[in-house]
Amino acid sequence: MQSSIDIVTFYDEHPINLSEILSRAKDSGLALDSLKAEDLWRWDQDHYGGLDAVDALLQALEINSRSLVIDLCSGMGGPARYLATKTGCQVHGVDLNASRVDGANELTARVKLDHLVSFSCADICALPVADNSFNCAMSQEAFLHIEDRESLLAQIHRVLEPGSKFGFTDWIAGDSLSESHRERFASTFAAGRIVSADEYTRLLEAAGFRVEGVTDLSALWKKILVERLEMFRSLEKETVEKFGQLRHDTYISNYEFFVERITCSDLGGARIISTAI
């Protein structure tokens, strides 16, 4: 299903952005010229579940100081910096949005982690990366934006060494997700293809992965997403100043629809762990 909203614009106008993160750090009394990675963890984790969600992937993927991780659709880079801080691993993040890549690199330099963590702007369905470059891959709530899931998974398999772990979280279609719901998600969230957990398993196996486990996160996400909606509402002043009242109101309306679909179990979430074979 073709998305009618441009994904780059969608994230250019996202409430969690470089200026918002730095503004919150400054308002909390932190000196912006002497930030540490842990200073930003309250604000730079742009995914569901915060640090607990990153820890779950860290453990499932067995990330350690020898890990070479590719973070797909890496956003503002919070998870990458967290993993490097906790384990000493190297992480390279790839994102289609240039402003978020620039922001992620700036934040990483500010906390002096740029010797371990880097970011580049690219299409993850055509990764400009050599074969077998990484021994771990991860992503959080991003693949919903990518309709060609087959090419995506083939690319991830290509850049991983055999035996590497690949884990991600994503939206999962419930049995009651209607065509009209799918159309609205495509037009408002650039989510043109939402698949079931069973379909994800088939896609991964076809791409050369062995699925190790699928964890249903739907119940947890219901609570988290209600809290995120309230957080986005609390950012009205900052969002309006940066993007205008219409953008804020539209985003909130669409997010309310999103939360309703989660609450009604039309939509869910899952963490999927696999191994490249």
Rosetta blueprint (number, residue, H / E / L):
1 M L
2 Q L
3 S L
4 S L
5 I L
6 D L
7 I H
8 V H
9 T H
10 F H
11 Y H
12 D H
13 E L
14 H L
15 P L
16 I L
17 N L
18 L H
19 S H
20 E H
21 I H
22 L H
23 S H
24 R H
25 A H
26 K H
27 D H
28 S L
29 G L
30 L L
31 A L
32 L H
33 D H
34 S H
35 L L
36 K L
37 A H
38 E H
39 D H
40 L H
41 W L
42 R L
43 W L
44 D L
45 Q L
46 D L
47 H L
48 Y L
49 G L
50 G H
51 L H
52 D H
53 A H
54 V H
55 D H
56 A H
57 L H
58 L H
59 Q H
60 A H
61 L L
62 E L
63 I L
64 N L
65 S L
66 R L
67 S L
68 L E
69 V E
70 I E
71 D E
72 L E
73 C L
74 S L
75 G L
76 M L
77 G L
78 G H
79 P H
80 A H
81 R H
82 Y H
83 L H
84 A H
85 T H
86 K H
87 T H
88 G L
89 C L
90 Q E
91 V E
92 H E
93 G E
94 V E
95 D E
96 L L
97 N L
98 A H
99 S H
100 R H
101 V H
102 D H
103 G H
104 A H
105 N H
106 E H
107 L H
108 T H
109 A H
110 R H
111 V L
112 K L
113 L L
114 D L
115 H L
116 L L
117 V E
118 S E
119 F E
120 S E
121 C E
122 A L
123 D L
124 I H
125 C H
126 A H
127 L L
128 P L
129 V L
130 A L
131 D L
132 N L
133 S L
134 F E
135 N E
136 C E
137 A E
138 M E
139 S E
140 Q E
141 E L
142 A L
143 F H
144 L H
145 H H
146 I L
147 E L
148 D L
149 R H
150 E H
151 S H
152 L H
153 L H
154 A H
155 Q H
156 I H
157 H H
158 R H
159 V H
160 L E
161 E E
162 P E
163 G E
164 S E
165 K E
166 F E
167 G E
168 F E
169 T E
170 D E
171 W E
172 I E
173 A E
174 G L
175 D L
176 S L
177 L L
178 S L
179 E H
180 S H
181 H H
182 R H
183 E H
184 R H
185 F H
186 A H
187 S H
188 T H
189 F H
190 A L
191 A L
192 G L
193 R L
194 I L
195 V L
196 S L
197 A H
198 D H
199 E H
200 Y H
201 T H
202 R H
203 L H
204 L H
205 E H
206 A H
207 A L
208 G L
209 F E
210 R E
211 V E
212 E E
213 G E
214 V E
215 T E
216 D E
217 L L
218 S H
219 A H
220 L H
221 W H
222 K H
223 K H
224 I H
225 L H
226 V H
227 E H
228 R H
229 L H
230 E H
231 M H
232 F H
233 R H
234 S H
235 L L
236 E H
237 K H
238 E H
239 T H
240 V H
241 E H
242 K H
243 F H
244 G L
245 Q H
246 L H
247 R H
248 H H
249 D H
250 T H
251 Y H
252 I H
253 S H
254 N H
255 Y H
256 E H
257 F H
258 F H
259 V H
260 E H
261 R H
262 I H
263 T H
264 C L
265 S L
266 D L
267 L E
268 G E
269 G E
270 A E
271 R E
272 I E
273 I E
274 S E
275 T E
276 A E
277 I L
